[in-house]
Amino acid sequence: MLKFKILKQSNKSNGSDHCRARLGTIATDHGVIDTPIFMPVGTLGSVKAVSVEELDNCKAQIILGNTYHLYLRPGCDVIEHMDGLHEFIRWNKPMLTDSGGFQFFSLAKLAKFSDEGVAFQSHIDGSRHMFSPEKAVEIQMILGSDIMMSLDWCIGYPADEKQTMEALNKTTLWAKRGFDFWQEKGAVNNLFGIVQGGMYKHLRTLSAEQLTQIDFPGFAIGGLSVGEPKEFMYEMACHTLPLLPANKPRYIMGVGTPEDLVELVGMGCDMFDCVMPSRNARNGQLFTSKGTINIPNAKFRFDKGPIDTDCNCYTCQNYSRSYLRHLYKSRELLAYRLNTIHNIYYYLDLMEKMRDAIKQDRFLEFKREFYSKRQK
C-alpha cells in the first residue's frame, strides 16, 4: 500500500504571493518517489523516441501509461501474458496509469456516457467497447501499475453548469463503484479519486467533498488544461488543492508548461504529468532556463553552443544547436530522440531544483529567480 510522507511544508507570503509548496515522498512497491514530481507520459508503454534506460539517465522516478490505448493495443491478454506492464516495457520503477477518461473527452465523437460507464468505438478499427468503473480498475490491475486512476467524466471548456454537474455526478458514482471493486479484489495497486467540477468553484468544492468521503490513497484534480484561459486553471487549482486531504498526495492531471509547474507547486500540488516535453520536442520546441527556443530557426544554423548552457543532459553535453537544427530540418529520427532527452531532463531537473528550494525554505526566492532568467 502506498505511503505518503510530508518532509517539509512551506507557509510563507511575500506580498500577494503565498507559498504552500511541500516536500514529500511516496513509497510504492516499485520504489520511493520524491515529491513534487513530474511524470513523463508513456501513452503506449513508451515515452516516444526514448528508451527506459534514457529515462533513467534523465532521473525519471515514475512514468505514466494510458489504459485506453494499452487496452486496445496490444491488449490486456498480451500484457497479462508478459507478466504486467513493468515487465513488458522493462521499467522497474513506479508507474501510474490513467483511467481512459481523458481519451473519452478527446475522442468524444466515439464515446457515449451513461450511469453504467462509457460505450465507445475504437479509434483504431471502429470496434465497440464498454468501460465501466469496475472494468477500468480491472484493466489497470492487469497492467500492474502502482497507481491507478478512477474512471471519470472529463469535460472541455466551455461547459455550462448543467453539463458540468452531470459529469460531476457520474464521476462520483463511478468513483464509489470503482473503489468498492478495488477493495473487493484486495489489489496491491493504489487507486486515486479524481475531482471534477469544471470552472465552477462551488462544483469543485462539491466534488472534493464527495470524493474525499471515500478513503482513496490519493486524489487528483482533473478537467484542467482543457482549453480554458490560464488564469481560470490557476484559479480552480488554487481553490481546489486545499480542499484535498493534507496527508495524501495531490495530483493535477495533464499540466503543463514549466511556468505551470512552478505556480502549481507553490499552491501545494505534488504530482504532474503532461505530453508537452516529448510532443514539443518532436515539433522542434526545446525548453531552457531562459525560455523556449525553436530549433529549426535559421539563427541556430552556425550556433556551436548547446541547447542550454545550464543543462547537464546527454544532448547538451554532446551536441550543438547547429547539429540539432540540421537533424530536425533533415527529418532525421535522431532529432526526436535527442530533443526529447533534453526536454524530459529539463522538466525533471526543474522539479529537483524546486524540491531543493522547498527543503531550504526558499521556494519564493527560487520562483523569482526562475522568472527573472526567463525575462532576459
C-alpha positions as CSV (number, residue, x, y, z in Angstrom):
1,M,0.0,0.0,0.0
2,L,1.2,3.5,-0.9
3,K,2.7,5.5,1.9
4,F,2.9,9.3,1.7
5,K,5.1,11.3,4.0
6,I,5.5,15.1,4.1
7,L,9.0,16.1,4.9
8,K,8.6,19.9,4.8
9,Q,5.7,22.3,4.4
10,S,6.1,25.9,3.3
11,N,3.8,28.6,4.6
12,K,5.4,31.9,3.5
13,S,4.0,35.0,2.0
14,N,5.6,37.8,0.0
15,G,3.0,40.5,-0.7
16,S,0.3,38.8,-2.7
17,D,2.4,35.7,-3.4
18,H,1.6,33.0,-0.8
19,C,3.6,29.7,-0.8
20,R,2.0,26.3,0.2
21,A,4.7,24.2,-1.5
22,R,5.5,20.9,0.2
23,L,8.3,18.3,0.0
24,G,7.5,14.7,0.5
25,T,7.9,11.1,-0.5
26,I,5.5,8.4,-1.9
27,A,6.6,4.9,-1.2
28,T,5.3,2.2,-3.6
29,D,6.1,-1.4,-4.3
30,H,8.4,-0.4,-7.1
31,G,10.3,2.3,-5.2
32,V,10.1,5.7,-3.4
33,I,9.1,8.8,-5.4
34,D,10.3,12.3,-4.2
35,T,7.6,14.9,-4.5
36,P,6.8,17.3,-6.0
37,I,7.4,15.2,-9.2
38,F,6.7,15.3,-12.9
39,M,5.8,12.0,-14.7
40,P,6.8,11.6,-18.3
41,V,3.9,10.3,-20.4
42,G,4.4,6.8,-22.0
43,T,1.0,6.5,-23.6
44,L,1.6,3.2,-25.4
45,G,4.1,1.8,-22.9
46,S,6.8,4.1,-24.3
47,V,7.8,7.7,-23.8
48,K,8.0,8.5,-27.5
49,A,11.5,8.4,-29.0
50,V,13.4,7.4,-25.9
51,S,14.2,4.2,-24.1
52,V,13.6,3.4,-20.4
53,E,17.4,3.5,-19.9
54,E,17.4,7.0,-21.2
55,L,14.5,7.9,-19.0
56,D,16.5,6.5,-16.1
57,N,19.5,8.7,-17.1
58,C,17.2,11.7,-17.1
59,K,16.3,10.8,-13.4
60,A,12.7,9.8,-14.1
61,Q,11.2,8.3,-11.0
62,I,7.8,7.4,-12.3
63,I,6.2,7.3,-15.7
64,L,2.6,7.2,-16.9
65,G,0.8,4.7,-19.1
66,N,-2.6,5.0,-20.8
67,T,-5.2,2.5,-20.0
68,Y,-7.4,3.2,-23.0
69,H,-4.6,2.8,-25.6
70,L,-3.0,-0.2,-24.0
71,Y,-6.4,-1.9,-23.7
72,L,-6.9,-1.5,-27.4
73,R,-3.3,-2.3,-28.4
74,P,-1.5,-4.6,-27.6
75,G,-4.4,-5.7,-25.4
76,C,-4.7,-7.0,-21.9
77,D,-4.2,-10.6,-23.0
78,V,-0.7,-9.7,-24.2
79,I,0.3,-7.6,-21.2
80,E,-1.1,-10.3,-18.8
81,H,0.9,-13.0,-20.7
82,M,4.0,-10.8,-20.4
83,D,3.6,-10.5,-16.6
84,G,2.4,-6.9,-16.5
85,L,3.3,-3.6,-17.9
86,H,6.5,-3.2,-15.9
87,E,7.9,-6.4,-17.2
88,F,6.6,-5.8,-20.7
89,I,8.4,-2.5,-21.1
90,R,11.3,-3.3,-18.8
91,W,10.7,-0.4,-16.4
92,N,11.5,-1.3,-12.8
93,K,10.4,1.9,-11.1
94,P,6.9,3.2,-10.2
95,M,4.2,3.6,-12.8
96,L,0.8,5.3,-12.9
97,T,-1.9,4.5,-15.3
98,D,-4.9,6.8,-16.1
99,S,-8.4,5.5,-16.5
100,G,-9.2,6.5,-20.1
101,G,-11.4,9.4,-19.0
102,F,-9.4,12.0,-20.9
103,Q,-9.4,9.9,-24.1
104,F,-13.1,9.7,-23.9
105,F,-13.1,13.5,-23.7
106,S,-10.7,13.9,-26.6
107,L,-12.4,11.2,-28.7
108,A,-15.9,12.4,-27.7
109,K,-17.4,11.6,-31.1
110,L,-16.8,7.9,-30.5
111,A,-18.0,7.9,-26.8
112,K,-21.4,7.7,-25.2
113,F,-21.7,8.2,-21.4
114,S,-24.3,6.6,-19.1
115,D,-24.6,5.6,-15.4
116,E,-23.1,2.3,-16.4
117,G,-19.9,3.8,-17.9
118,V,-18.6,4.8,-21.3
119,A,-19.5,3.0,-24.5
120,F,-17.1,3.8,-27.3
121,Q,-15.8,2.8,-30.7
122,S,-12.1,2.1,-31.1
123,H,-10.2,4.9,-33.0
124,I,-8.1,2.1,-34.5
125,D,-10.7,-0.2,-36.1
126,G,-14.1,1.0,-35.1
127,S,-14.8,-2.0,-32.9
128,R,-17.3,-1.3,-30.0
129,H,-16.3,-1.5,-26.3
130,M,-17.5,-0.6,-22.9
131,F,-15.6,0.8,-19.9
132,S,-17.5,0.6,-16.6
133,P,-15.7,2.0,-13.5
134,E,-15.1,-1.6,-12.4
135,K,-13.6,-2.6,-15.8
136,A,-11.3,0.5,-15.8
137,V,-9.9,-0.7,-12.4
138,E,-9.7,-4.3,-13.6
139,I,-7.7,-3.4,-16.7
140,Q,-5.3,-1.3,-14.6
141,M,-4.9,-4.2,-12.2
142,I,-3.9,-6.4,-15.2
143,L,-1.4,-3.7,-16.3
144,G,0.0,-3.8,-12.8
145,S,0.6,-0.1,-12.3
146,D,1.5,1.2,-8.8
147,I,-1.1,4.0,-9.0
148,M,-4.4,3.5,-10.8
149,M,-7.0,6.3,-11.6
150,S,-10.7,6.1,-11.2
151,L,-12.9,6.4,-14.2
152,D,-14.1,10.0,-14.6
153,W,-16.0,12.2,-17.0
154,C,-13.7,14.9,-18.2
155,I,-15.5,17.8,-19.9
156,G,-14.0,20.6,-22.0
157,Y,-14.2,24.3,-21.9
158,P,-16.6,26.0,-22.1
159,A,-19.3,23.9,-20.5
160,D,-22.5,25.1,-18.8
161,E,-23.3,24.4,-15.2
162,K,-25.8,21.7,-16.1
163,Q,-23.3,19.7,-18.2
164,T,-20.6,20.1,-15.5
165,M,-23.0,18.9,-12.8
166,E,-23.9,15.8,-14.8
167,A,-20.2,15.0,-15.3
168,L,-19.6,15.6,-11.6
169,N,-22.4,13.2,-10.6
170,K,-21.2,10.5,-12.9
171,T,-17.6,10.9,-11.7
172,T,-18.7,10.5,-8.1
173,L,-20.9,7.5,-8.8
174,W,-18.1,5.8,-10.8
175,A,-15.5,6.6,-8.1
176,K,-17.6,4.8,-5.5
177,R,-18.1,1.8,-7.7
178,G,-14.5,1.6,-8.7
179,F,-13.3,1.9,-5.1
180,D,-15.7,-0.8,-3.9
181,F,-14.5,-3.1,-6.7
182,W,-10.8,-2.3,-5.8
183,Q,-11.5,-3.1,-2.2
184,E,-13.3,-6.3,-3.0
185,K,-10.4,-7.6,-5.1
186,G,-7.9,-6.7,-2.5
187,A,-5.5,-5.4,-5.1
188,V,-2.0,-4.2,-4.1
189,N,-2.3,-1.3,-6.6
190,N,-3.3,2.0,-5.3
191,L,-6.4,3.8,-6.6
192,F,-6.8,7.6,-6.7
193,G,-10.0,9.6,-7.0
194,I,-10.4,12.4,-9.5
195,V,-12.1,15.7,-8.6
196,Q,-14.1,17.4,-11.4
197,G,-16.3,20.4,-11.5
198,G,-15.2,22.4,-14.5
199,M,-14.7,26.1,-14.0
200,Y,-17.2,26.4,-11.2
201,K,-15.7,26.9,-7.7
202,H,-18.9,25.6,-5.9
203,L,-18.9,22.5,-8.1
204,R,-15.2,21.9,-7.4
205,T,-16.0,22.2,-3.7
206,L,-18.9,19.7,-4.0
207,S,-16.8,17.2,-6.0
208,A,-14.0,17.4,-3.5
209,E,-16.4,17.0,-0.6
210,Q,-17.9,13.9,-2.2
211,L,-14.7,12.3,-3.3
212,T,-12.8,12.8,0.0
213,Q,-15.5,10.9,1.8
214,I,-14.1,7.8,0.0
215,D,-10.8,6.6,1.5
216,F,-8.6,6.8,-1.6
217,P,-4.9,6.7,-1.0
218,G,-4.5,9.9,-3.1
219,F,-6.5,12.5,-5.1
220,A,-6.2,14.1,-8.5
221,I,-7.7,17.2,-10.0
222,G,-9.0,16.6,-13.5
223,G,-10.6,18.7,-16.1
224,L,-7.9,21.4,-16.2
225,S,-5.9,22.4,-19.3
226,V,-8.9,21.5,-21.5
227,G,-9.0,24.8,-23.4
228,E,-9.7,27.3,-20.6
229,P,-7.7,30.5,-20.1
230,K,-4.6,30.1,-18.0
231,E,-6.0,32.3,-15.2
232,F,-9.0,30.0,-14.9
233,M,-6.8,27.0,-14.5
234,Y,-4.8,28.6,-11.7
235,E,-7.9,29.9,-10.0
236,M,-9.5,26.4,-10.0
237,A,-6.3,24.7,-8.8
238,C,-5.8,27.3,-6.1
239,H,-9.3,26.8,-4.9
240,T,-9.4,23.0,-5.0
241,L,-6.0,21.9,-3.7
242,P,-6.6,23.0,-0.1
243,L,-9.9,21.0,-0.2
244,L,-8.0,17.7,-0.6
245,P,-6.6,15.8,2.4
246,A,-3.2,17.3,3.5
247,N,-1.9,13.8,4.4
248,K,-2.4,12.3,0.9
249,P,-0.8,13.0,-2.5
250,R,-2.3,15.7,-4.7
251,Y,-2.1,15.3,-8.4
252,I,-3.1,17.8,-11.2
253,M,-3.6,15.8,-14.4
254,G,-2.3,16.9,-17.8
255,V,-0.4,20.0,-16.8
256,G,1.7,21.7,-18.1
257,T,4.3,24.3,-19.0
258,P,7.4,24.9,-16.8
259,E,5.6,28.1,-15.6
260,D,2.5,26.0,-14.7
261,L,4.7,23.6,-12.7
262,V,6.3,26.4,-10.7
263,E,2.9,28.1,-10.0
264,L,1.1,24.9,-9.0
265,V,4.0,23.5,-6.8
266,G,3.7,26.8,-5.0
267,M,0.0,26.1,-4.4
268,G,0.8,22.7,-2.8
269,C,0.5,20.2,-5.7
270,D,2.7,17.1,-5.5
271,M,2.3,15.3,-8.9
272,F,2.1,16.3,-12.5
273,D,2.0,14.7,-16.0
274,C,1.9,16.2,-19.5
275,V,2.9,15.2,-23.0
276,M,4.4,18.6,-23.6
277,P,8.1,17.8,-23.1
278,S,8.0,14.9,-25.6
279,R,5.5,16.3,-28.0
280,N,7.1,19.7,-28.2
281,A,10.5,18.0,-28.7
282,R,9.2,16.3,-31.8
283,N,7.9,19.6,-33.1
284,G,11.3,21.3,-32.6
285,Q,10.5,23.3,-29.5
286,L,13.0,23.0,-26.6
287,F,12.7,24.2,-23.1
288,T,15.6,26.1,-21.5
289,S,16.3,28.0,-18.3
290,K,15.8,31.2,-20.3
291,G,12.6,30.2,-22.0
292,T,11.7,28.1,-25.1
293,I,13.6,28.0,-28.4
294,N,12.5,26.7,-31.7
295,I,15.5,24.7,-33.0
296,P,14.5,25.0,-36.8
297,N,15.1,28.8,-36.6
298,A,17.8,30.0,-39.1
299,K,19.7,31.8,-36.3
300,F,20.9,28.4,-35.0
301,R,22.5,27.4,-38.3
302,F,26.0,28.2,-37.2
303,D,25.5,28.0,-33.4
304,K,28.2,25.9,-31.7
305,G,26.6,26.1,-28.2
306,P,24.3,23.6,-26.5
307,I,20.6,24.0,-26.2
308,D,21.1,25.3,-22.7
309,T,24.4,26.2,-21.1
310,D,22.9,25.4,-17.6
311,C,21.8,21.9,-18.6
312,N,23.7,18.7,-17.9
313,C,21.6,16.4,-20.1
314,Y,23.3,14.0,-22.6
315,T,22.2,16.1,-25.5
316,C,23.6,19.4,-24.1
317,Q,26.8,17.7,-23.1
318,N,27.4,16.3,-26.6
319,Y,25.7,18.2,-29.4
320,S,25.4,21.8,-30.7
321,R,22.3,23.7,-31.7
322,S,23.7,23.8,-35.2
323,Y,23.7,20.0,-35.4
324,L,20.3,19.6,-33.8
325,R,18.9,22.1,-36.2
326,H,20.4,20.1,-39.1
327,L,18.9,16.9,-37.8
328,Y,15.5,18.4,-37.4
329,K,15.5,20.2,-40.8
330,S,16.6,16.9,-42.4
331,R,13.8,14.9,-40.5
332,E,16.4,12.6,-39.1
333,L,15.0,10.3,-36.4
334,L,17.9,11.1,-34.1
335,A,16.5,14.6,-33.8
336,Y,13.4,13.4,-32.0
337,R,15.5,11.3,-29.6
338,L,18.0,14.0,-28.7
339,N,15.3,16.7,-28.4
340,T,13.2,14.5,-26.2
341,I,16.1,13.6,-23.9
342,H,16.7,17.3,-23.4
343,N,13.1,18.3,-22.7
344,I,12.5,15.4,-20.3
345,Y,15.7,16.1,-18.5
346,Y,14.8,19.8,-18.3
347,Y,11.4,19.1,-16.7
348,L,12.8,16.6,-14.2
349,D,15.7,18.9,-13.3
350,L,13.3,21.7,-12.7
351,M,11.4,19.6,-10.3
352,E,14.6,18.6,-8.5
353,K,15.5,22.3,-8.2
354,M,12.1,23.1,-6.7
355,R,12.4,20.2,-4.2
356,D,15.8,21.6,-3.1
357,A,14.3,25.1,-2.8
358,I,11.4,23.8,-0.6
359,K,13.9,21.9,1.5
360,Q,15.9,25.1,2.0
361,D,12.7,27.1,2.7
362,R,13.4,29.4,-0.2
363,F,10.8,28.5,-2.8
364,L,9.6,32.1,-3.3
365,E,13.2,33.2,-3.9
366,F,13.5,30.3,-6.4
367,K,10.3,31.4,-8.1
368,R,11.6,35.0,-8.5
369,E,14.9,33.7,-9.9
370,F,13.0,31.4,-12.3
371,Y,11.0,34.2,-13.8
372,S,13.9,36.7,-13.8
373,K,16.0,34.4,-16.0
374,R,13.2,34.0,-18.5
375,Q,12.6,37.7,-18.9
376,K,16.2,38.3,-20.2
